[in-house]
Amino acid sequence: MKYLFLICCIFLLSGVVHSKTTTKRAVTPPVDLHQKILHDLSGHWVGHGMTVLAVPAFDSVKFPRDFEVKVFHHHETLTFSGIREGIRNAQGDDEINLKALHYLQQIVDMTTSAELHLEPGCWMYVPASTNNNFSTPVQLYRSGVIPHGNSFLAGSTDVRDEKKPPVFEENFSLLPFPQHNESARFGLNPNGYTSEYTVTTKFPKSLIPKYTDGSDTSLLLDPTLFLKKDIEGQNICQTKTITISTIDNEFIVDNNGNGVVLGAVTNIPSLTIDANVAQVEATFYIEKVKDVDGTFFWQLQYFQEVYLDFPVKRNGVLGNMITWPHVSVATLRKQAGEYV
């Protein structure tokens, strides 16, 4: 009898083992790079950055050309939090659920602690679709609202995952240009129209000596130098890069070859007339960095360019509309315990 009991146990156990080995497991659908980027952005980031912008000046004695160049060194917190429920949306003949993150960007001056920028918004993942005459690829969108009286929607134009450090734009110039004519960008003239870009006293003291010695305007004209300085000596083993634009009309093309605008910028009426925000471009670099002790940390750098249009005077006469690049850069680190 005892042997019969043993045989039954062996048979039952073998059945259990067999059932385990033959049970089909649910297959997890692959996650594309766009969704991974949303995952990697989630969390709380802290760091500092720099902003350079030209604004209309109202003191014609101090600023005879009616514009002023401002430089800020700032502290930044950037928080991304998940939106739990799928966002129901129409797309072609189907109903889809978008994935999204809510974000809040807060920037204060490093010297004065004055609030410089506040921006709530969302990042959204939109799957590929075919709708009538359009076939749209997988897309990420960033929508933001700024209390100055602006809002924008920008779509992704480039998404990459590379096992190397970030590559920043080379030979960048922050100098202005006639509206709609970037190829005619103004030259740097210490005694002429662009002399405001040669005034080294505009640098906040907190940028000296790490980012500039204060005697030249290289950093003022090319803020990518700020980003490059921050990663000197770092062992960056992976970089996820995403570039977004409000006005890239060549990325999505319909069956007739017509471009589709990825987004837009809207302004309150007074800004549209006097200081119109026409375009937003930005590139984010999510970096995996190996520290000296062998551990890893996550770093977020970005380069954002906003085109601001307003006219200025030449020899006391109101001139044509000029486009002024407003550039912000920053290096932030994800806080411990928030990356899974």
TIBABA-776880 format. One record per residue (C-alpha): chain; y, z, x; residue in three letters. Coordinates in steps of 0.5 Angstrom, whole numbers, always signed. Each point is the difference from the previous one (the first is absolute). Example, Ala and Ser with C-alpha at 12.3 -4.5 7.8 and 13.67 -1.06 7.14 Angstrom:
% residues 2
PT chaine     y     z     x residu
PT      A    -9   +16   +25    Ala
PT      A    +7    -2    +2    Ser
This chain:
% residues 340
PT chaine     y     z     x residu
PT      A    +0    +0    +0    Met
PT      A    +5    +2    +6    Lys
PT      A    -1    -7    +3    Tyr
PT      A    +1    -3    -7    Leu
PT      A    +7    +3    +0    Phe
PT      A    +1    -2    +7    Leu
PT      A    -1    -7    -2    Ile
PT      A    +4    +0    -6    Cys
PT      A    +6    +3    +4    Cys
PT      A    -1    -5    +5    Ile
PT      A    +0    -5    -5    Phe
PT      A    +6    +2    -4    Leu
PT      A    +4    +1    +7    Leu
PT      A    -2    -7    +2    Ser
PT      A    +3    -2    -7    Gly
PT      A    +7    +4    +1    Val
PT      A    +0    -4    +7    Val
PT      A    -1    -7    -3    His
PT      A    +5    +1    -5    Ser
PT      A    +5    +2    +5    Lys
PT      A    -1    -6    +4    Thr
PT      A    +0    -5    -5    Thr
PT      A    +6    +3    -4    Thr
PT      A    +5    -5    +0    Lys
PT      A    +7    +3    +2    Arg
PT      A    +7    -3    -3    Ala
PT      A    +3    -5    +5    Val
PT      A    +7    +2    +2    Thr
PT      A    +4    -6    -1    Pro
PT      A    +4    -2    +7    Pro
PT      A    +7    +3    +0    Val
PT      A    +5    -6    +3    Asp
PT      A    +5    +2    +5    Leu
PT      A    +6    +0    -5    His
PT      A    -4    +6    -3    Gln
PT      A    -1    +3    +6    Lys
PT      A    +7    +0    +2    Ile
PT      A    +2    +4    -6    Leu
PT      A    -5    +5    +2    His
PT      A    +2    +1    +7    Asp
PT      A    +8    +0    -3    Leu
PT      A    -2    +6    -4    Ser
PT      A    +2    +7    +2    Gly
PT      A    +6    +3    +3    His
PT      A    +4    -3    +6    Trp
PT      A    +5    +3    +4    Val
PT      A    +4    -2    +6    Gly
PT      A    +7    -3    +2    His
PT      A    +3    -7    +0    Gly
PT      A    +7    -4    +1    Met
PT      A    +4    -4    -4    Thr
PT      A    +5    -5    +2    Val
PT      A    +5    -4    -6    Leu
PT      A    +6    -3    -1    Ala
PT      A    +4    +2    -6    Val
PT      A    +7    -2    -3    Pro
PT      A    +6    +4    +3    Ala
PT      A    +6    +2    -4    Phe
PT      A    +4    +2    +6    Asp
PT      A    +3    -7    +2    Ser
PT      A    +4    +4    +6    Val
PT      A    -6    +3    +3    Lys
PT      A    -5    -6    -2    Phe
PT      A    +5    -6    +0    Pro
PT      A    -6    -5    -1    Arg
PT      A    -2    +4    -7    Asp
PT      A    -7    +3    +3    Phe
PT      A    -3    +6    +3    Glu
PT      A    -6    +0    +4    Val
PT      A    -4    +7    -1    Lys
PT      A    -6    +3    +4    Val
PT      A    -4    +6    -3    Phe
PT      A    -6    +4    +3    His
PT      A    -3    +3    -5    His
PT      A    -6    +5    -2    His
PT      A    -5    -3    -6    Glu
PT      A    -5    +2    -4    Thr
PT      A    -4    -5    -4    Leu
PT      A    -6    +2    -5    Thr
PT      A    -5    -4    -3    Phe
PT      A    -4    +2    -6    Ser
PT      A    -5    -3    -4    Gly
PT      A    +1    -2    -8    Ile
PT      A    -7    +2    -3    Arg
PT      A    -1    -4    -5    Glu
PT      A    +0    -8    +0    Gly
PT      A    +6    -3    -2    Ile
PT      A    -2    -5    -6    Arg
PT      A    +3    -7    +1    Asn
PT      A    +0    -7    -2    Ala
PT      A    -2    -6    +5    Gln
PT      A    -2    -6    -3    Gly
PT      A    -5    +0    -5    Asp
PT      A    -3    +7    +2    Asp
PT      A    +3    +7    +0    Glu
PT      A    -1    +3    +7    Ile
PT      A    +2    +7    +2    Asn
PT      A    +4    +1    +6    Leu
PT      A    +0    +5    +6    Lys
PT      A    +6    +3    +2    Ala
PT      A    +3    +6    +4    Leu
PT      A    +7    +3    -2    His
PT      A    +4    +1    +6    Tyr
PT      A    +7    +4    +2    Leu
PT      A    +4    -1    +6    Gln
PT      A    +5    +5    +2    Gln
PT      A    +4    -1    +6    Ile
PT      A    +6    +5    +3    Val
PT      A    +4    +0    +6    Asp
PT      A    -2    +3    +6    Met
PT      A    +6    +3    +2    Thr
PT      A    +4    +2    -6    Thr
PT      A    -6    +0    -5    Ser
PT      A    +3    -4    -5    Ala
PT      A    -4    -4    -5    Glu
PT      A    +0    -7    +2    Leu
PT      A    -5    -3    -4    His
PT      A    -5    +1    -6    Leu
PT      A    -5    -5    -3    Glu
PT      A    -5    +1    -5    Pro
PT      A    -5    -5    -1    Gly
PT      A    -7    -3    -1    Cys
PT      A    -5    -4    +4    Trp
PT      A    -4    -4    -4    Met
PT      A    -7    -4    +1    Tyr
PT      A    -1    -6    -4    Val
PT      A    -6    -4    +1    Pro
PT      A    -1    -8    +0    Ala
PT      A    +0    -4    -6    Ser
PT      A    +1    -7    -3    Thr
PT      A    +5    +0    -5    Asn
PT      A    +1    -7    -3    Asn
PT      A    +3    -4    +5    Asn
PT      A    +1    +5    +5    Phe
PT      A    -6    +3    +5    Ser
PT      A    +3    +7    +3    Thr
PT      A    -3    +3    +6    Pro
PT      A    -2    +8    +0    Val
PT      A    +7    +3    +1    Gln
PT      A    +4    +7    +2    Leu
PT      A    +7    +1    -4    Tyr
PT      A    +5    +5    +2    Arg
PT      A    +5    +2    -5    Ser
PT      A    +6    +5    +1    Gly
PT      A    +6    +2    -3    Val
PT      A    +6    +3    +4    Ile
PT      A    +6    +4    -3    Pro
PT      A    +5    -5    +3    His
PT      A    -2    -4    -6    Gly
PT      A    -5    -5    +3    Asn
PT      A    -7    -1    -2    Ser
PT      A    -5    -5    +3    Phe
PT      A    -7    -3    +0    Leu
PT      A    -3    -2    +6    Ala
PT      A    -7    -4    +1    Gly
PT      A    -5    +0    +6    Ser
PT      A    +0    -6    +4    Thr
PT      A    -4    +2    +6    Asp
PT      A    -6    +6    +0    Val
PT      A    -4    +1    +7    Arg
PT      A    -4    +5    +3    Asp
PT      A    -1    -1    +8    Glu
PT      A    -3    +4    +5    Lys
PT      A    +7    +1    +4    Lys
PT      A    +7    +3    +0    Pro
PT      A    +5    -3    -4    Pro
PT      A    +4    -7    +1    Val
PT      A    +7    +1    -1    Phe
PT      A    +5    -6    -1    Glu
PT      A    +2    -3    +6    Glu
PT      A    +8    -2    +2    Asn
PT      A    +2    +3    -7    Phe
PT      A    +8    +0    -1    Ser
PT      A    +4    +5    -5    Leu
PT      A    +6    -5    +1    Leu
PT      A    +2    -3    -7    Pro
PT      A    +1    -7    -2    Phe
PT      A    +3    -4    -6    Pro
PT      A    -3    +1    -6    Gln
PT      A    -7    -5    -1    His
PT      A    +1    -2    +7    Asn
PT      A    -4    +4    +5    Glu
PT      A    +0    -5    +5    Ser
PT      A    +7    +1    +1    Ala
PT      A    +0    +7    +2    Arg
PT      A    +6    +3    +3    Phe
PT      A    +0    +1    +8    Gly
PT      A    +2    +7    +3    Leu
PT      A    +7    +0    +2    Asn
PT      A    +3    +6    +3    Pro
PT      A    +7    -2    -1    Asn
PT      A    -1    -4    -7    Gly
PT      A    -3    +0    -7    Tyr
PT      A    -6    +4    +2    Thr
PT      A    +3    +5    +5    Ser
PT      A    -2    +6    -5    Glu
PT      A    -7    -1    +3    Tyr
PT      A    +2    +1    +7    Thr
PT      A    +3    +7    -1    Val
PT      A    -5    +5    +3    Thr
PT      A    +3    +6    -3    Thr
PT      A    -3    -2    -6    Lys
PT      A    -7    +3    +2    Phe
PT      A    -2    +7    -2    Pro
PT      A    -1    +5    +5    Lys
PT      A    -7    +2    -2    Ser
PT      A    -2    -8    +2    Leu
PT      A    +2    +2    +7    Ile
PT      A    -3    +0    +5    Pro
PT      A    -7    -2    -3    Lys
PT      A    +2    -6    -3    Tyr
PT      A    +6    -2    +3    Thr
PT      A    +5    +2    +6    Asp
PT      A    +6    -1    -4    Gly
PT      A    +3    -6    +4    Ser
PT      A    -3    -6    -3    Asp
PT      A    -1    -3    -7    Thr
PT      A    -7    -2    +1    Ser
PT      A    -3    +5    -5    Leu
PT      A    +6    -2    -5    Leu
PT      A    -2    -7    +0    Leu
PT      A    -7    +1    +0    Asp
PT      A    -3    +6    -4    Pro
PT      A    -7    -2    +2    Thr
PT      A    +1    +3    +7    Leu
PT      A    +0    +7    -4    Phe
PT      A    -7    -2    -2    Leu
PT      A    -3    -2    +6    Lys
PT      A    +3    +6    +4    Lys
PT      A    -4    +5    -5    Asp
PT      A    -6    -3    +2    Ile
PT      A    +0    +0    +7    Glu
PT      A    -6    +3    +3    Gly
PT      A    -4    +0    -6    Gln
PT      A    -7    -2    -1    Asn
PT      A    +1    -4    -6    Ile
PT      A    -7    -3    -2    Cys
PT      A    +1    -3    -7    Gln
PT      A    +6    -2    -4    Thr
PT      A    +0    -2    -7    Lys
PT      A    +6    -5    -1    Thr
PT      A    +3    -2    -7    Ile
PT      A    +7    -4    -1    Thr
PT      A    +3    +0    -6    Ile
PT      A    +6    -5    -3    Ser
PT      A    +4    +0    -6    Thr
PT      A    +1    -8    +1    Ile
PT      A    -5    -3    +3    Asp
PT      A    -1    -6    -4    Asn
PT      A    -5    -4    +4    Glu
PT      A    -6    +5    +0    Phe
PT      A    -2    -1    -7    Ile
PT      A    +0    -7    -2    Val
PT      A    -2    -3    -7    Asp
PT      A    -5    -7    -1    Asn
PT      A    +6    -4    +1    Asn
PT      A    +3    +3    +6    Gly
PT      A    +5    +4    -3    Asn
PT      A    +2    +7    +4    Gly
PT      A    +0    +6    -4    Val
PT      A    +5    +6    +2    Val
PT      A    -4    +6    +1    Leu
PT      A    +5    +5    -2    Gly
PT      A    +8    +1    -1    Ala
PT      A    +5    +5    +1    Val
PT      A    +5    +2    -5    Thr
PT      A    +7    +4    +0    Asn
PT      A    +5    +3    -4    Ile
PT      A    +6    -5    -2    Pro
PT      A    +5    +3    +5    Ser
PT      A    -5    +0    +6    Leu
PT      A    -2    -7    -2    Thr
PT      A    +8    -2    +1    Ile
PT      A    +1    +4    +6    Asp
PT      A    -6    +2    +4    Ala
PT      A    -6    -4    -3    Asn
PT      A    -7    +2    +3    Val
PT      A    -3    -7    +0    Ala
PT      A    -7    +1    +3    Gln
PT      A    -5    +5    +3    Val
PT      A    -5    -1    +5    Glu
PT      A    -4    +5    +3    Ala
PT      A    -6    +1    +5    Thr
PT      A    -4    +6    +0    Phe
PT      A    -5    +2    +6    Tyr
PT      A    -6    +5    -2    Ile
PT      A    -2    +2    +7    Glu
PT      A    -6    +4    +2    Lys
PT      A    +1    +4    +7    Val
PT      A    -4    +3    +4    Lys
PT      A    +3    +6    +3    Asp
PT      A    -1    +3    +7    Val
PT      A    -5    +5    -2    Asp
PT      A    -5    -5    -3    Gly
PT      A    +2    +1    -7    Thr
PT      A    +4    -5    -5    Phe
PT      A    +6    +0    -4    Phe
PT      A    +3    -5    -5    Trp
PT      A    +7    -3    +1    Gln
PT      A    +5    -4    -4    Leu
PT      A    +5    -4    +3    Gln
PT      A    +4    -5    -4    Tyr
PT      A    +6    -5    +1    Phe
PT      A    +4    -2    -6    Gln
PT      A    +6    -5    -1    Glu
PT      A    +4    +0    -6    Val
PT      A    +5    -6    -1    Tyr
PT      A    +7    +2    -2    Leu
PT      A    +5    -5    -2    Asp
PT      A    +7    +1    +0    Phe
PT      A    +7    -3    +2    Pro
PT      A    +4    +2    +6    Val
PT      A    +7    -2    +2    Lys
PT      A    +2    -4    +6    Arg
PT      A    +7    +0    +2    Asn
PT      A    +2    +4    -6    Gly
PT      A    -3    -6    -5    Val
PT      A    -6    +1    -4    Leu
PT      A    -6    -4    +3    Gly
PT      A    -6    -3    -3    Asn
PT      A    -6    +5    -1    Met
PT      A    -4    +3    +6    Ile
PT      A    -7    +2    +0    Thr
PT      A    -1    +7    +3    Trp
PT      A    -7    +2    +3    Pro
PT      A    -1    +8    -2    His
PT      A    -6    +2    +4    Val
PT      A    -4    +7    +0    Ser
PT      A    -5    +2    +4    Val
PT      A    -5    +6    +1    Ala
PT      A    -6    +3    +3    Thr
PT      A    -3    +5    -5    Leu
PT      A    -7    +4    +1    Arg
PT      A    -5    +2    -6    Lys
PT      A    +0    +7    +0    Gln
PT      A    -7    +4    +2    Ala
PT      A    -5    +0    -6    Gly
PT      A    +2    -5    -4    Glu
PT      A    -4    -6    +2    Tyr
PT      A    -7    -1    -2    Val
